[in-house]
Amino acid sequence: MKPWPRNPDVPAQSFDISLELIDLAIAVGVATGLEIFGVDVLLGAQGPKIVDVNVFPGFGGIDEAYSAVVHHVLERLVV
């Protein structure tokens, strides 16, 4: 999670992902047909709002992400 407006002196923070955000991300995947993507969301008083969908996002700070992406791609290779 990153504060907005972005302040380079304030690092991103880990947070627990709510079921609402999981459902929102799944809906983005269904709507776009994407299997690997990132979703930028603003959290506000009126609930989460999608502001960007990244077709292939950076996964900096998420140690398991790169091996999960490789595993996902290898599962879908036609040999």
mmJSON file of the N, C-alpha and C atoms, coordinates in Angstrom:
{"data_MODEL":{"atom_site":{
"group_PDB":["ATOM","ATOM","ATOM","ATOM","ATOM","ATOM","ATOM","ATOM","ATOM","ATOM","ATOM","ATOM","ATOM","ATOM","ATOM","ATOM","ATOM","ATOM","ATOM","ATOM","ATOM","ATOM","ATOM","ATOM","ATOM","ATOM","ATOM","ATOM","ATOM","ATOM","ATOM","ATOM","ATOM","ATOM","ATOM","ATOM","ATOM","ATOM","ATOM","ATOM","ATOM","ATOM","ATOM","ATOM","ATOM","ATOM","ATOM","ATOM","ATOM","ATOM","ATOM","ATOM","ATOM","ATOM","ATOM","ATOM","ATOM","ATOM","ATOM","ATOM","ATOM","ATOM","ATOM","ATOM","ATOM","ATOM","ATOM","ATOM","ATOM","ATOM","ATOM","ATOM","ATOM","ATOM","ATOM","ATOM","ATOM","ATOM","ATOM","ATOM","ATOM","ATOM","ATOM","ATOM","ATOM","ATOM","ATOM","ATOM","ATOM","ATOM","ATOM","ATOM","ATOM","ATOM","ATOM","ATOM","ATOM","ATOM","ATOM","ATOM","ATOM","ATOM","ATOM","ATOM","ATOM","ATOM","ATOM","ATOM","ATOM","ATOM","ATOM","ATOM","ATOM","ATOM","ATOM","ATOM","ATOM","ATOM","ATOM","ATOM","ATOM","ATOM","ATOM","ATOM","ATOM","ATOM","ATOM","ATOM","ATOM","ATOM","ATOM","ATOM","ATOM","ATOM","ATOM","ATOM","ATOM","ATOM","ATOM","ATOM","ATOM","ATOM","ATOM","ATOM","ATOM","ATOM","ATOM","ATOM","ATOM","ATOM","ATOM","ATOM","ATOM","ATOM","ATOM","ATOM","ATOM","ATOM","ATOM","ATOM","ATOM","ATOM","ATOM","ATOM","ATOM","ATOM","ATOM","ATOM","ATOM","ATOM","ATOM","ATOM","ATOM","ATOM","ATOM","ATOM","ATOM","ATOM","ATOM","ATOM","ATOM","ATOM","ATOM","ATOM","ATOM","ATOM","ATOM","ATOM","ATOM","ATOM","ATOM","ATOM","ATOM","ATOM","ATOM","ATOM","ATOM","ATOM","ATOM","ATOM","ATOM","ATOM","ATOM","ATOM","ATOM","ATOM","ATOM","ATOM","ATOM","ATOM","ATOM","ATOM","ATOM","ATOM","ATOM","ATOM","ATOM","ATOM","ATOM","ATOM","ATOM","ATOM","ATOM","ATOM","ATOM","ATOM","ATOM","ATOM","ATOM","ATOM","ATOM","ATOM","ATOM","ATOM","ATOM","ATOM","ATOM"],
"id":[1,2,3,4,5,6,7,8,9,10,11,12,13,14,15,16,17,18,19,20,21,22,23,24,25,26,27,28,29,30,31,32,33,34,35,36,37,38,39,40,41,42,43,44,45,46,47,48,49,50,51,52,53,54,55,56,57,58,59,60,61,62,63,64,65,66,67,68,69,70,71,72,73,74,75,76,77,78,79,80,81,82,83,84,85,86,87,88,89,90,91,92,93,94,95,96,97,98,99,100,101,102,103,104,105,106,107,108,109,110,111,112,113,114,115,116,117,118,119,120,121,122,123,124,125,126,127,128,129,130,131,132,133,134,135,136,137,138,139,140,141,142,143,144,145,146,147,148,149,150,151,152,153,154,155,156,157,158,159,160,161,162,163,164,165,166,167,168,169,170,171,172,173,174,175,176,177,178,179,180,181,182,183,184,185,186,187,188,189,190,191,192,193,194,195,196,197,198,199,200,201,202,203,204,205,206,207,208,209,210,211,212,213,214,215,216,217,218,219,220,221,222,223,224,225,226,227,228,229,230,231,232,233,234,235,236,237],
"type_symbol":["N","C","C","N","C","C","N","C","C","N","C","C","N","C","C","N","C","C","N","C","C","N","C","C","N","C","C","N","C","C","N","C","C","N","C","C","N","C","C","N","C","C","N","C","C","N","C","C","N","C","C","N","C","C","N","C","C","N","C","C","N","C","C","N","C","C","N","C","C","N","C","C","N","C","C","N","C","C","N","C","C","N","C","C","N","C","C","N","C","C","N","C","C","N","C","C","N","C","C","N","C","C","N","C","C","N","C","C","N","C","C","N","C","C","N","C","C","N","C","C","N","C","C","N","C","C","N","C","C","N","C","C","N","C","C","N","C","C","N","C","C","N","C","C","N","C","C","N","C","C","N","C","C","N","C","C","N","C","C","N","C","C","N","C","C","N","C","C","N","C","C","N","C","C","N","C","C","N","C","C","N","C","C","N","C","C","N","C","C","N","C","C","N","C","C","N","C","C","N","C","C","N","C","C","N","C","C","N","C","C","N","C","C","N","C","C","N","C","C","N","C","C","N","C","C","N","C","C","N","C","C","N","C","C","N","C","C"],
"label_atom_id":["N","CA","C","N","CA","C","N","CA","C","N","CA","C","N","CA","C","N","CA","C","N","CA","C","N","CA","C","N","CA","C","N","CA","C","N","CA","C","N","CA","C","N","CA","C","N","CA","C","N","CA","C","N","CA","C","N","CA","C","N","CA","C","N","CA","C","N","CA","C","N","CA","C","N","CA","C","N","CA","C","N","CA","C","N","CA","C","N","CA","C","N","CA","C","N","CA","C","N","CA","C","N","CA","C","N","CA","C","N","CA","C","N","CA","C","N","CA","C","N","CA","C","N","CA","C","N","CA","C","N","CA","C","N","CA","C","N","CA","C","N","CA","C","N","CA","C","N","CA","C","N","CA","C","N","CA","C","N","CA","C","N","CA","C","N","CA","C","N","CA","C","N","CA","C","N","CA","C","N","CA","C","N","CA","C","N","CA","C","N","CA","C","N","CA","C","N","CA","C","N","CA","C","N","CA","C","N","CA","C","N","CA","C","N","CA","C","N","CA","C","N","CA","C","N","CA","C","N","CA","C","N","CA","C","N","CA","C","N","CA","C","N","CA","C","N","CA","C","N","CA","C","N","CA","C","N","CA","C","N","CA","C","N","CA","C","N","CA","C","N","CA","C","N","CA","C"],
"label_alt_id":[null,null,null,null,null,null,null,null,null,null,null,null,null,null,null,null,null,null,null,null,null,null,null,null,null,null,null,null,null,null,null,null,null,null,null,null,null,null,null,null,null,null,null,null,null,null,null,null,null,null,null,null,null,null,null,null,null,null,null,null,null,null,null,null,null,null,null,null,null,null,null,null,null,null,null,null,null,null,null,null,null,null,null,null,null,null,null,null,null,null,null,null,null,null,null,null,null,null,null,null,null,null,null,null,null,null,null,null,null,null,null,null,null,null,null,null,null,null,null,null,null,null,null,null,null,null,null,null,null,null,null,null,null,null,null,null,null,null,null,null,null,null,null,null,null,null,null,null,null,null,null,null,null,null,null,null,null,null,null,null,null,null,null,null,null,null,null,null,null,null,null,null,null,null,null,null,null,null,null,null,null,null,null,null,null,null,null,null,null,null,null,null,null,null,null,null,null,null,null,null,null,null,null,null,null,null,null,null,null,null,null,null,null,null,null,null,null,null,null,null,null,null,null,null,null,null,null,null,null,null,null,null,null,null,null,null,null],
"label_comp_id":["MET","MET","MET","LYS","LYS","LYS","PRO","PRO","PRO","TRP","TRP","TRP","PRO","PRO","PRO","ARG","ARG","ARG","ASN","ASN","ASN","PRO","PRO","PRO","ASP","ASP","ASP","VAL","VAL","VAL","PRO","PRO","PRO","ALA","ALA","ALA","GLN","GLN","GLN","SER","SER","SER","PHE","PHE","PHE","ASP","ASP","ASP","ILE","ILE","ILE","SER","SER","SER","LEU","LEU","LEU","GLU","GLU","GLU","LEU","LEU","LEU","ILE","ILE","ILE","ASP","ASP","ASP","LEU","LEU","LEU","ALA","ALA","ALA","ILE","ILE","ILE","ALA","ALA","ALA","VAL","VAL","VAL","GLY","GLY","GLY","VAL","VAL","VAL","ALA","ALA","ALA","THR","THR","THR","GLY","GLY","GLY","LEU","LEU","LEU","GLU","GLU","GLU","ILE","ILE","ILE","PHE","PHE","PHE","GLY","GLY","GLY","VAL","VAL","VAL","ASP","ASP","ASP","VAL","VAL","VAL","LEU","LEU","LEU","LEU","LEU","LEU","GLY","GLY","GLY","ALA","ALA","ALA","GLN","GLN","GLN","GLY","GLY","GLY","PRO","PRO","PRO","LYS","LYS","LYS","ILE","ILE","ILE","VAL","VAL","VAL","ASP","ASP","ASP","VAL","VAL","VAL","ASN","ASN","ASN","VAL","VAL","VAL","PHE","PHE","PHE","PRO","PRO","PRO","GLY","GLY","GLY","PHE","PHE","PHE","GLY","GLY","GLY","GLY","GLY","GLY","ILE","ILE","ILE","ASP","ASP","ASP","GLU","GLU","GLU","ALA","ALA","ALA","TYR","TYR","TYR","SER","SER","SER","ALA","ALA","ALA","VAL","VAL","VAL","VAL","VAL","VAL","HIS","HIS","HIS","HIS","HIS","HIS","VAL","VAL","VAL","LEU","LEU","LEU","GLU","GLU","GLU","ARG","ARG","ARG","LEU","LEU","LEU","VAL","VAL","VAL","VAL","VAL","VAL"],
"label_asym_id":["A","A","A","A","A","A","A","A","A","A","A","A","A","A","A","A","A","A","A","A","A","A","A","A","A","A","A","A","A","A","A","A","A","A","A","A","A","A","A","A","A","A","A","A","A","A","A","A","A","A","A","A","A","A","A","A","A","A","A","A","A","A","A","A","A","A","A","A","A","A","A","A","A","A","A","A","A","A","A","A","A","A","A","A","A","A","A","A","A","A","A","A","A","A","A","A","A","A","A","A","A","A","A","A","A","A","A","A","A","A","A","A","A","A","A","A","A","A","A","A","A","A","A","A","A","A","A","A","A","A","A","A","A","A","A","A","A","A","A","A","A","A","A","A","A","A","A","A","A","A","A","A","A","A","A","A","A","A","A","A","A","A","A","A","A","A","A","A","A","A","A","A","A","A","A","A","A","A","A","A","A","A","A","A","A","A","A","A","A","A","A","A","A","A","A","A","A","A","A","A","A","A","A","A","A","A","A","A","A","A","A","A","A","A","A","A","A","A","A","A","A","A","A","A","A","A","A","A","A","A","A","A","A","A","A","A","A"],
"label_entity_id":["1","1","1","1","1","1","1","1","1","1","1","1","1","1","1","1","1","1","1","1","1","1","1","1","1","1","1","1","1","1","1","1","1","1","1","1","1","1","1","1","1","1","1","1","1","1","1","1","1","1","1","1","1","1","1","1","1","1","1","1","1","1","1","1","1","1","1","1","1","1","1","1","1","1","1","1","1","1","1","1","1","1","1","1","1","1","1","1","1","1","1","1","1","1","1","1","1","1","1","1","1","1","1","1","1","1","1","1","1","1","1","1","1","1","1","1","1","1","1","1","1","1","1","1","1","1","1","1","1","1","1","1","1","1","1","1","1","1","1","1","1","1","1","1","1","1","1","1","1","1","1","1","1","1","1","1","1","1","1","1","1","1","1","1","1","1","1","1","1","1","1","1","1","1","1","1","1","1","1","1","1","1","1","1","1","1","1","1","1","1","1","1","1","1","1","1","1","1","1","1","1","1","1","1","1","1","1","1","1","1","1","1","1","1","1","1","1","1","1","1","1","1","1","1","1","1","1","1","1","1","1","1","1","1","1","1","1"],
"label_seq_id":[1,1,1,2,2,2,3,3,3,4,4,4,5,5,5,6,6,6,7,7,7,8,8,8,9,9,9,10,10,10,11,11,11,12,12,12,13,13,13,14,14,14,15,15,15,16,16,16,17,17,17,18,18,18,19,19,19,20,20,20,21,21,21,22,22,22,23,23,23,24,24,24,25,25,25,26,26,26,27,27,27,28,28,28,29,29,29,30,30,30,31,31,31,32,32,32,33,33,33,34,34,34,35,35,35,36,36,36,37,37,37,38,38,38,39,39,39,40,40,40,41,41,41,42,42,42,43,43,43,44,44,44,45,45,45,46,46,46,47,47,47,48,48,48,49,49,49,50,50,50,51,51,51,52,52,52,53,53,53,54,54,54,55,55,55,56,56,56,57,57,57,58,58,58,59,59,59,60,60,60,61,61,61,62,62,62,63,63,63,64,64,64,65,65,65,66,66,66,67,67,67,68,68,68,69,69,69,70,70,70,71,71,71,72,72,72,73,73,73,74,74,74,75,75,75,76,76,76,77,77,77,78,78,78,79,79,79],
"pdbx_PDB_ins_code":[null,null,null,null,null,null,null,null,null,null,null,null,null,null,null,null,null,null,null,null,null,null,null,null,null,null,null,null,null,null,null,null,null,null,null,null,null,null,null,null,null,null,null,null,null,null,null,null,null,null,null,null,null,null,null,null,null,null,null,null,null,null,null,null,null,null,null,null,null,null,null,null,null,null,null,null,null,null,null,null,null,null,null,null,null,null,null,null,null,null,null,null,null,null,null,null,null,null,null,null,null,null,null,null,null,null,null,null,null,null,null,null,null,null,null,null,null,null,null,null,null,null,null,null,null,null,null,null,null,null,null,null,null,null,null,null,null,null,null,null,null,null,null,null,null,null,null,null,null,null,null,null,null,null,null,null,null,null,null,null,null,null,null,null,null,null,null,null,null,null,null,null,null,null,null,null,null,null,null,null,null,null,null,null,null,null,null,null,null,null,null,null,null,null,null,null,null,null,null,null,null,null,null,null,null,null,null,null,null,null,null,null,null,null,null,null,null,null,null,null,null,null,null,null,null,null,null,null,null,null,null,null,null,null,null,null,null],
"Cartn_x":[0.86,0.0,0.911,0.582,1.364,0.452,0.963,0.137,-0.029,-1.115,-1.354,-1.707,-1.163,-0.206,1.101,1.758,2.974,4.063,4.659,5.766,6.929,8.015,9.126,9.793,9.543,10.13,9.328,8.126,7.276,7.23,7.793,7.828,6.45,6.287,5.061,4.964,3.733,3.495,2.748,3.031,2.254,0.905,-0.105,-1.426,-2.179,-3.168,-4.01,-5.025,-5.158,-6.079,-7.468,-8.434,-9.811,-10.467,-11.537,-12.306,-12.877,-13.213,-13.731,-12.7,-11.43,-10.377,-10.093,-10.154,-9.958,-11.051,-12.312,-13.429,-13.289,-12.822,-12.622,-11.554,-10.448,-9.369,-9.84,-10.607,-11.139,-12.059,-12.886,-13.784,-12.996,-11.877,-11.021,-10.483,-10.022,-9.512,-10.573,-11.777,-12.877,-13.225,-13.314,-13.704,-12.661,-11.395,-10.323,-9.77,-10.007,-9.428,-7.968,-7.473,-6.077,-5.921,-4.78,-4.474,-3.39,-2.512,-1.461,-1.621,-1.86,-2.085,-1.996,-1.9,-1.941,-3.082,-3.612,-4.704,-4.314,-4.325,-4.1,-5.462,-5.606,-6.885,-6.703,-7.629,-7.678,-8.729,-8.346,-9.281,-9.809,-11.127,-11.733,-13.001,-13.651,-14.86,-15.984,-15.987,-17.037,-16.627,-15.575,-15.113,-13.967,-13.437,-12.288,-12.695,-11.801,-12.008,-10.78,-10.994,-9.889,-9.453,-8.143,-7.618,-6.68,-6.234,-5.329,-5.284,-5.181,-4.942,-3.633,-2.695,-1.365,-1.272,-1.035,-1.016,0.104,1.24,2.3,3.018,2.573,3.096,4.454,5.098,6.284,5.823,6.602,6.23,7.256,7.849,8.858,8.325,9.09,8.716,7.841,7.485,6.666,7.539,8.173,9.183,8.683,7.452,6.938,6.419,6.311,5.634,6.332,7.624,8.321,8.2,8.367,8.227,6.777,5.81,4.396,4.095,4.651,4.448,5.069,6.29,6.954,6.138,5.694,4.882,3.606,2.952,1.714,1.958,3.011,3.323,3.682,4.499,4.899,3.704,2.728,1.514,0.735,0.852,0.067,0.822,2.083,2.857,2.338,2.249,1.868,3.151,3.38,4.626,4.355],
"Cartn_y":[-1.159,0.0,1.228,2.184,3.409,4.601,5.584,6.768,7.609,8.344,9.252,10.615,11.694,11.733,11.053,10.494,9.705,10.559,10.005,10.661,9.674,9.958,9.007,8.75,9.608,9.409,8.43,8.074,7.139,5.819,4.746,3.464,2.814,1.929,1.14,0.228,-0.117,-0.971,-2.227,-3.33,-4.551,-4.373,-5.082,-5.033,-6.314,-6.62,-7.781,-7.431,-8.296,-8.059,-8.532,-7.656,-7.987,-8.84,-9.533,-10.301,-9.394,-8.164,-7.199,-6.916,-6.753,-6.501,-7.744,-8.911,-10.158,-10.3,-10.074,-10.16,-9.15,-7.947,-6.909,-7.334,-7.893,-8.353,-9.505,-10.423,-11.533,-11.0,-10.02,-9.418,-8.76,-8.125,-7.524,-8.61,-9.727,-10.825,-11.401,-11.566,-12.093,-11.109,-9.831,-8.813,-8.632,-8.792,-8.537,-9.798,-10.946,-12.189,-12.351,-11.475,-11.55,-12.567,-13.246,-14.176,-13.634,-12.818,-12.17,-10.676,-9.95,-8.511,-7.897,-6.604,-5.863,-4.871,-4.546,-3.585,-2.513,-1.262,-0.147,0.308,0.378,0.696,1.828,2.776,3.801,3.383,3.415,3.082,4.372,4.517,5.731,5.427,6.462,6.334,5.64,5.747,5.135,3.768,3.201,1.887,1.971,0.817,0.794,1.193,1.92,2.341,1.946,1.229,0.843,2.078,2.34,3.473,3.035,1.76,1.295,-0.226,-0.816,-2.253,-2.395,-3.111,-3.284,-4.672,-4.721,-5.993,-6.905,-6.353,-7.143,-6.234,-6.255,-5.336,-5.762,-4.839,-5.182,-5.823,-6.734,-7.417,-7.143,-5.953,-5.609,-5.725,-6.356,-6.494,-7.703,-8.461,-9.666,-10.853,-11.446,-12.475,-13.659,-14.093,-15.287,-15.011,-13.764,-13.416,-13.992,-13.868,-14.295,-15.804,-16.584,-18.032,-18.4,-17.674,-17.941,-17.645,-16.569,-16.233,-17.309,-17.715,-18.759,-20.045,-20.437,-21.649,-21.55,-20.412,-20.188,-20.332,-19.707,-19.76,-21.185,-21.863,-23.233,-24.176,-23.968,-24.8,-24.644,-23.501,-23.234,-23.476,-23.85,-24.142,-25.404,-25.343,-26.525,-27.156,-28.38,-29.065,-30.049],
"Cartn_z":[0.0,0.0,0.0,-0.864,-0.971,-0.69,0.039,0.301,-0.962,-1.024,-2.141,-1.594,-2.083,-3.194,-2.812,-3.79,-3.58,-2.959,-1.934,-1.244,-1.232,-1.962,-2.031,-0.686,0.295,1.621,2.471,2.009,2.751,1.985,2.562,1.839,1.769,0.778,0.677,1.891,2.254,3.415,3.001,3.675,3.483,4.158,3.645,4.272,3.94,4.753,4.503,3.425,2.448,1.344,1.753,1.629,2.002,0.921,1.285,0.313,-0.765,-0.406,-1.377,-2.47,-2.083,-3.068,-3.908,-3.297,-4.048,-5.096,-4.692,-5.631,-6.76,-6.425,-7.43,-8.439,-7.958,-8.843,-9.731,-9.167,-9.961,-11.056,-10.729,-11.714,-12.842,-12.522,-13.55,-14.476,-13.908,-14.726,-15.645,-15.12,-15.934,-17.053,-16.715,-17.693,-18.791,-18.452,-19.42,-20.067,-19.455,-19.941,-19.552,-18.702,-18.266,-17.143,-17.124,-16.045,-15.119,-15.672,-14.883,-15.095,-14.024,-14.136,-12.746,-12.728,-11.475,-11.532,-10.387,-10.308,-9.296,-9.736,-8.813,-8.325,-7.022,-6.405,-5.405,-5.446,-4.412,-3.399,-2.126,-1.058,-0.469,-0.454,0.063,0.831,1.284,2.083,1.314,-0.015,-0.833,-1.372,-0.807,-1.224,-2.2,-2.603,-3.516,-4.932,-5.597,-6.987,-7.796,-8.897,-9.781,-10.561,-10.566,-11.318,-12.445,-12.408,-13.458,-13.428,-14.611,-14.744,-15.499,-14.905,-15.482,-16.104,-17.419,-18.136,-17.634,-17.317,-16.687,-15.696,-14.471,-13.47,-12.923,-12.251,-11.491,-10.19,-9.685,-8.446,-7.356,-7.376,-6.384,-4.964,-4.121,-2.729,-2.437,-3.473,-3.274,-3.642,-2.634,-2.858,-3.674,-3.459,-4.121,-5.533,-5.924,-7.175,-8.401,-8.5,-9.715,-9.922,-8.86,-9.024,-9.331,-8.794,-9.096,-10.563,-11.112,-12.529,-13.412,-13.108,-13.898,-13.839,-12.674,-12.517,-13.359,-13.311,-14.064,-15.572,-16.055,-17.492,-17.9,-17.103,-17.45,-17.494,-16.641,-16.653,-17.957,-18.597,-19.791,-21.102,-21.015,-22.224,-22.884,-24.182,-24.946,-25.444,-25.035,-25.409,-26.508],
"occupancy":[1.0,1.0,1.0,1.0,1.0,1.0,1.0,1.0,1.0,1.0,1.0,1.0,1.0,1.0,1.0,1.0,1.0,1.0,1.0,1.0,1.0,1.0,1.0,1.0,1.0,1.0,1.0,1.0,1.0,1.0,1.0,1.0,1.0,1.0,1.0,1.0,1.0,1.0,1.0,1.0,1.0,1.0,1.0,1.0,1.0,1.0,1.0,1.0,1.0,1.0,1.0,1.0,1.0,1.0,1.0,1.0,1.0,1.0,1.0,1.0,1.0,1.0,1.0,1.0,1.0,1.0,1.0,1.0,1.0,1.0,1.0,1.0,1.0,1.0,1.0,1.0,1.0,1.0,1.0,1.0,1.0,1.0,1.0,1.0,1.0,1.0,1.0,1.0,1.0,1.0,1.0,1.0,1.0,1.0,1.0,1.0,1.0,1.0,1.0,1.0,1.0,1.0,1.0,1.0,1.0,1.0,1.0,1.0,1.0,1.0,1.0,1.0,1.0,1.0,1.0,1.0,1.0,1.0,1.0,1.0,1.0,1.0,1.0,1.0,1.0,1.0,1.0,1.0,1.0,1.0,1.0,1.0,1.0,1.0,1.0,1.0,1.0,1.0,1.0,1.0,1.0,1.0,1.0,1.0,1.0,1.0,1.0,1.0,1.0,1.0,1.0,1.0,1.0,1.0,1.0,1.0,1.0,1.0,1.0,1.0,1.0,1.0,1.0,1.0,1.0,1.0,1.0,1.0,1.0,1.0,1.0,1.0,1.0,1.0,1.0,1.0,1.0,1.0,1.0,1.0,1.0,1.0,1.0,1.0,1.0,1.0,1.0,1.0,1.0,1.0,1.0,1.0,1.0,1.0,1.0,1.0,1.0,1.0,1.0,1.0,1.0,1.0,1.0,1.0,1.0,1.0,1.0,1.0,1.0,1.0,1.0,1.0,1.0,1.0,1.0,1.0,1.0,1.0,1.0,1.0,1.0,1.0,1.0,1.0,1.0,1.0,1.0,1.0,1.0,1.0,1.0,1.0,1.0,1.0,1.0,1.0,1.0],
"B_iso_or_equiv":[0.0,0.0,0.0,0.0,0.0,0.0,0.0,0.0,0.0,0.0,0.0,0.0,0.0,0.0,0.0,0.0,0.0,0.0,0.0,0.0,0.0,0.0,0.0,0.0,0.0,0.0,0.0,0.0,0.0,0.0,0.0,0.0,0.0,0.0,0.0,0.0,0.0,0.0,0.0,0.0,0.0,0.0,0.0,0.0,0.0,0.0,0.0,0.0,0.0,0.0,0.0,0.0,0.0,0.0,0.0,0.0,0.0,0.0,0.0,0.0,0.0,0.0,0.0,0.0,0.0,0.0,0.0,0.0,0.0,0.0,0.0,0.0,0.0,0.0,0.0,0.0,0.0,0.0,0.0,0.0,0.0,0.0,0.0,0.0,0.0,0.0,0.0,0.0,0.0,0.0,0.0,0.0,0.0,0.0,0.0,0.0,0.0,0.0,0.0,0.0,0.0,0.0,0.0,0.0,0.0,0.0,0.0,0.0,0.0,0.0,0.0,0.0,0.0,0.0,0.0,0.0,0.0,0.0,0.0,0.0,0.0,0.0,0.0,0.0,0.0,0.0,0.0,0.0,0.0,0.0,0.0,0.0,0.0,0.0,0.0,0.0,0.0,0.0,0.0,0.0,0.0,0.0,0.0,0.0,0.0,0.0,0.0,0.0,0.0,0.0,0.0,0.0,0.0,0.0,0.0,0.0,0.0,0.0,0.0,0.0,0.0,0.0,0.0,0.0,0.0,0.0,0.0,0.0,0.0,0.0,0.0,0.0,0.0,0.0,0.0,0.0,0.0,0.0,0.0,0.0,0.0,0.0,0.0,0.0,0.0,0.0,0.0,0.0,0.0,0.0,0.0,0.0,0.0,0.0,0.0,0.0,0.0,0.0,0.0,0.0,0.0,0.0,0.0,0.0,0.0,0.0,0.0,0.0,0.0,0.0,0.0,0.0,0.0,0.0,0.0,0.0,0.0,0.0,0.0,0.0,0.0,0.0,0.0,0.0,0.0,0.0,0.0,0.0,0.0,0.0,0.0,0.0,0.0,0.0,0.0,0.0,0.0],
"pdbx_formal_charge":[null,null,null,null,null,null,null,null,null,null,null,null,null,null,null,null,null,null,null,null,null,null,null,null,null,null,null,null,null,null,null,null,null,null,null,null,null,null,null,null,null,null,null,null,null,null,null,null,null,null,null,null,null,null,null,null,null,null,null,null,null,null,null,null,null,null,null,null,null,null,null,null,null,null,null,null,null,null,null,null,null,null,null,null,null,null,null,null,null,null,null,null,null,null,null,null,null,null,null,null,null,null,null,null,null,null,null,null,null,null,null,null,null,null,null,null,null,null,null,null,null,null,null,null,null,null,null,null,null,null,null,null,null,null,null,null,null,null,null,null,null,null,null,null,null,null,null,null,null,null,null,null,null,null,null,null,null,null,null,null,null,null,null,null,null,null,null,null,null,null,null,null,null,null,null,null,null,null,null,null,null,null,null,null,null,null,null,null,null,null,null,null,null,null,null,null,null,null,null,null,null,null,null,null,null,null,null,null,null,null,null,null,null,null,null,null,null,null,null,null,null,null,null,null,null,null,null,null,null,null,null,null,null,null,null,null,null],
"auth_seq_id":[1,1,1,2,2,2,3,3,3,4,4,4,5,5,5,6,6,6,7,7,7,8,8,8,9,9,9,10,10,10,11,11,11,12,12,12,13,13,13,14,14,14,15,15,15,16,16,16,17,17,17,18,18,18,19,19,19,20,20,20,21,21,21,22,22,22,23,23,23,24,24,24,25,25,25,26,26,26,27,27,27,28,28,28,29,29,29,30,30,30,31,31,31,32,32,32,33,33,33,34,34,34,35,35,35,36,36,36,37,37,37,38,38,38,39,39,39,40,40,40,41,41,41,42,42,42,43,43,43,44,44,44,45,45,45,46,46,46,47,47,47,48,48,48,49,49,49,50,50,50,51,51,51,52,52,52,53,53,53,54,54,54,55,55,55,56,56,56,57,57,57,58,58,58,59,59,59,60,60,60,61,61,61,62,62,62,63,63,63,64,64,64,65,65,65,66,66,66,67,67,67,68,68,68,69,69,69,70,70,70,71,71,71,72,72,72,73,73,73,74,74,74,75,75,75,76,76,76,77,77,77,78,78,78,79,79,79],
"auth_comp_id":["MET","MET","MET","LYS","LYS","LYS","PRO","PRO","PRO","TRP","TRP","TRP","PRO","PRO","PRO","ARG","ARG","ARG","ASN","ASN","ASN","PRO","PRO","PRO","ASP","ASP","ASP","VAL","VAL","VAL","PRO","PRO","PRO","ALA","ALA","ALA","GLN","GLN","GLN","SER","SER","SER","PHE","PHE","PHE","ASP","ASP","ASP","ILE","ILE","ILE","SER","SER","SER","LEU","LEU","LEU","GLU","GLU","GLU","LEU","LEU","LEU","ILE","ILE","ILE","ASP","ASP","ASP","LEU","LEU","LEU","ALA","ALA","ALA","ILE","ILE","ILE","ALA","ALA","ALA","VAL","VAL","VAL","GLY","GLY","GLY","VAL","VAL","VAL","ALA","ALA","ALA","THR","THR","THR","GLY","GLY","GLY","LEU","LEU","LEU","GLU","GLU","GLU","ILE","ILE","ILE","PHE","PHE","PHE","GLY","GLY","GLY","VAL","VAL","VAL","ASP","ASP","ASP","VAL","VAL","VAL","LEU","LEU","LEU","LEU","LEU","LEU","GLY","GLY","GLY","ALA","ALA","ALA","GLN","GLN","GLN","GLY","GLY","GLY","PRO","PRO","PRO","LYS","LYS","LYS","ILE","ILE","ILE","VAL","VAL","VAL","ASP","ASP","ASP","VAL","VAL","VAL","ASN","ASN","ASN","VAL","VAL","VAL","PHE","PHE","PHE","PRO","PRO","PRO","GLY","GLY","GLY","PHE","PHE","PHE","GLY","GLY","GLY","GLY","GLY","GLY","ILE","ILE","ILE","ASP","ASP","ASP","GLU","GLU","GLU","ALA","ALA","ALA","TYR","TYR","TYR","SER","SER","SER","ALA","ALA","ALA","VAL","VAL","VAL","VAL","VAL","VAL","HIS","HIS","HIS","HIS","HIS","HIS","VAL","VAL","VAL","LEU","LEU","LEU","GLU","GLU","GLU","ARG","ARG","ARG","LEU","LEU","LEU","VAL","VAL","VAL","VAL","VAL","VAL"],
"auth_asym_id":["A","A","A","A","A","A","A","A","A","A","A","A","A","A","A","A","A","A","A","A","A","A","A","A","A","A","A","A","A","A","A","A","A","A","A","A","A","A","A","A","A","A","A","A","A","A","A","A","A","A","A","A","A","A","A","A","A","A","A","A","A","A","A","A","A","A","A","A","A","A","A","A","A","A","A","A","A","A","A","A","A","A","A","A","A","A","A","A","A","A","A","A","A","A","A","A","A","A","A","A","A","A","A","A","A","A","A","A","A","A","A","A","A","A","A","A","A","A","A","A","A","A","A","A","A","A","A","A","A","A","A","A","A","A","A","A","A","A","A","A","A","A","A","A","A","A","A","A","A","A","A","A","A","A","A","A","A","A","A","A","A","A","A","A","A","A","A","A","A","A","A","A","A","A","A","A","A","A","A","A","A","A","A","A","A","A","A","A","A","A","A","A","A","A","A","A","A","A","A","A","A","A","A","A","A","A","A","A","A","A","A","A","A","A","A","A","A","A","A","A","A","A","A","A","A","A","A","A","A","A","A","A","A","A","A","A","A"],
"auth_atom_id":["N","CA","C","N","CA","C","N","CA","C","N","CA","C","N","CA","C","N","CA","C","N","CA","C","N","CA","C","N","CA","C","N","CA","C","N","CA","C","N","CA","C","N","CA","C","N","CA","C","N","CA","C","N","CA","C","N","CA","C","N","CA","C","N","CA","C","N","CA","C","N","CA","C","N","CA","C","N","CA","C","N","CA","C","N","CA","C","N","CA","C","N","CA","C","N","CA","C","N","CA","C","N","CA","C","N","CA","C","N","CA","C","N","CA","C","N","CA","C","N","CA","C","N","CA","C","N","CA","C","N","CA","C","N","CA","C","N","CA","C","N","CA","C","N","CA","C","N","CA","C","N","CA","C","N","CA","C","N","CA","C","N","CA","C","N","CA","C","N","CA","C","N","CA","C","N","CA","C","N","CA","C","N","CA","C","N","CA","C","N","CA","C","N","CA","C","N","CA","C","N","CA","C","N","CA","C","N","CA","C","N","CA","C","N","CA","C","N","CA","C","N","CA","C","N","CA","C","N","CA","C","N","CA","C","N","CA","C","N","CA","C","N","CA","C","N","CA","C","N","CA","C","N","CA","C","N","CA","C","N","CA","C","N","CA","C","N","CA","C","N","CA","C","N","CA","C"],
"pdbx_PDB_model_num":[1,1,1,1,1,1,1,1,1,1,1,1,1,1,1,1,1,1,1,1,1,1,1,1,1,1,1,1,1,1,1,1,1,1,1,1,1,1,1,1,1,1,1,1,1,1,1,1,1,1,1,1,1,1,1,1,1,1,1,1,1,1,1,1,1,1,1,1,1,1,1,1,1,1,1,1,1,1,1,1,1,1,1,1,1,1,1,1,1,1,1,1,1,1,1,1,1,1,1,1,1,1,1,1,1,1,1,1,1,1,1,1,1,1,1,1,1,1,1,1,1,1,1,1,1,1,1,1,1,1,1,1,1,1,1,1,1,1,1,1,1,1,1,1,1,1,1,1,1,1,1,1,1,1,1,1,1,1,1,1,1,1,1,1,1,1,1,1,1,1,1,1,1,1,1,1,1,1,1,1,1,1,1,1,1,1,1,1,1,1,1,1,1,1,1,1,1,1,1,1,1,1,1,1,1,1,1,1,1,1,1,1,1,1,1,1,1,1,1,1,1,1,1,1,1,1,1,1,1,1,1,1,1,1,1,1,1]
}}}
